[in-house]
Amino acid sequence: MTNAEKLAKYEAKLVIWEEAEESVALKGQSYMYDDGDLKRQLTQANITEIRHMISFYENKIAKLERIIDGTSKSIVYARGRG
């Protein structure tokens, strides 16, 4: 899989997790997560996991974008640090 293909995959998964956050955190509804690899029901009890996965995919996307742009030697700081 090329970096561009990975980037598209990670962006699609990020959208799913963001939709889950909107549904669960903002609307108080459950959300059926299905990315083709995994299918599960998410509820308010999963909000910490949902937010973790959003950060996970945001970081994966940022790293791949730096690689694609040729700036992968940049220092990466975890959220809240730097």
The 8 nearest C-alpha neighbors of each residue, nearest first, counted from 0:
[[1, 4, 5, 2, 3, 6, 8, 7],
 [0, 2, 4, 3, 5, 6, 7, 67],
 [1, 3, 5, 4, 6, 0, 63, 67],
 [2, 4, 6, 1, 5, 7, 67, 0],
 [5, 3, 1, 7, 6, 2, 0, 8],
 [6, 4, 2, 8, 3, 7, 9, 1],
 [5, 7, 3, 9, 4, 8, 2, 60],
 [6, 8, 10, 4, 5, 9, 11, 3],
 [9, 7, 5, 11, 6, 10, 4, 12],
 [10, 8, 12, 6, 11, 7, 13, 56],
 [9, 11, 13, 7, 12, 8, 6, 14],
 [12, 10, 8, 14, 9, 13, 7, 15],
 [11, 13, 9, 15, 14, 10, 8, 16],
 [14, 12, 10, 16, 15, 11, 56, 53],
 [13, 15, 17, 11, 12, 16, 18, 10],
 [14, 16, 18, 12, 13, 17, 19, 11],
 [17, 15, 19, 13, 18, 14, 53, 49],
 [18, 16, 20, 14, 19, 15, 13, 21],
 [19, 17, 15, 21, 16, 20, 14, 22],
 [18, 20, 16, 22, 17, 21, 30, 23],
 [21, 19, 17, 23, 24, 18, 22, 16],
 [22, 20, 18, 25, 19, 24, 23, 17],
 [21, 23, 26, 19, 28, 20, 25, 24],
 [24, 22, 27, 28, 20, 43, 29, 21],
 [25, 23, 20, 21, 27, 26, 22, 43],
 [24, 26, 21, 27, 23, 22, 20, 28],
 [25, 27, 22, 28, 23, 24, 21, 29],
 [28, 26, 23, 24, 25, 22, 29, 43],
 [29, 27, 23, 26, 22, 30, 42, 43],
 [28, 30, 42, 23, 41, 22, 40, 31],
 [31, 29, 41, 19, 40, 32, 22, 42],
 [30, 32, 40, 39, 41, 33, 29, 38],
 [31, 33, 39, 38, 40, 30, 34, 41],
 [32, 34, 38, 37, 35, 31, 39, 36],
 [35, 33, 36, 37, 32, 12, 38, 15],
 [34, 36, 33, 37, 38, 32, 12, 11],
 [37, 35, 34, 38, 33, 32, 12, 39],
 [36, 38, 33, 34, 35, 39, 32, 31],
 [37, 39, 33, 32, 34, 36, 31, 40],
 [40, 38, 32, 31, 41, 33, 37, 30],
 [39, 41, 31, 30, 32, 42, 29, 38],
 [42, 40, 30, 29, 45, 31, 39, 32],
 [41, 43, 29, 44, 45, 23, 30, 40],
 [44, 42, 45, 46, 23, 24, 27, 41],
 [43, 45, 42, 46, 41, 47, 48, 23],
 [46, 44, 43, 48, 42, 47, 41, 49],
 [45, 47, 49, 43, 48, 44, 50, 24],
 [48, 46, 50, 49, 45, 51, 44, 52],
 [49, 47, 51, 45, 46, 50, 52, 53],
 [50, 48, 46, 52, 51, 47, 45, 16],
 [49, 51, 53, 47, 52, 48, 46, 54],
 [50, 52, 48, 54, 49, 53, 55, 47],
 [51, 53, 55, 49, 54, 50, 56, 48],
 [52, 54, 50, 56, 55, 51, 16, 13],
 [55, 53, 57, 51, 52, 56, 58, 50],
 [54, 56, 52, 58, 53, 57, 51, 59],
 [57, 55, 59, 58, 53, 54, 13, 60],
 [56, 58, 54, 60, 59, 55, 53, 61],
 [57, 59, 61, 56, 55, 60, 54, 62],
 [60, 58, 56, 62, 61, 57, 63, 55],
 [59, 61, 57, 63, 58, 62, 56, 64],
 [62, 60, 58, 64, 63, 59, 57, 65],
 [63, 61, 59, 65, 60, 64, 58, 66],
 [64, 62, 66, 60, 65, 61, 67, 59],
 [63, 65, 67, 61, 66, 62, 68, 60],
 [64, 66, 71, 70, 68, 62, 63, 67],
 [67, 65, 71, 63, 69, 64, 68, 70],
 [66, 68, 64, 69, 65, 63, 2, 70],
 [69, 67, 65, 66, 70, 64, 71, 63],
 [70, 68, 66, 67, 71, 65, 72, 64],
 [69, 71, 65, 72, 68, 66, 73, 67],
 [72, 70, 66, 65, 73, 69, 62, 68],
 [71, 73, 70, 74, 65, 69, 66, 75],
 [74, 72, 71, 70, 75, 65, 62, 76],
 [75, 73, 72, 76, 71, 81, 70, 77],
 [76, 74, 73, 77, 62, 81, 72, 58],
 [77, 75, 81, 80, 78, 74, 79, 73],
 [76, 78, 80, 79, 75, 81, 58, 54],
 [79, 77, 80, 76, 81, 54, 58, 75],
 [78, 80, 77, 81, 76, 75, 54, 58],
 [81, 79, 78, 77, 76, 75, 74, 58],
 [80, 76, 79, 77, 78, 75, 74, 73]]
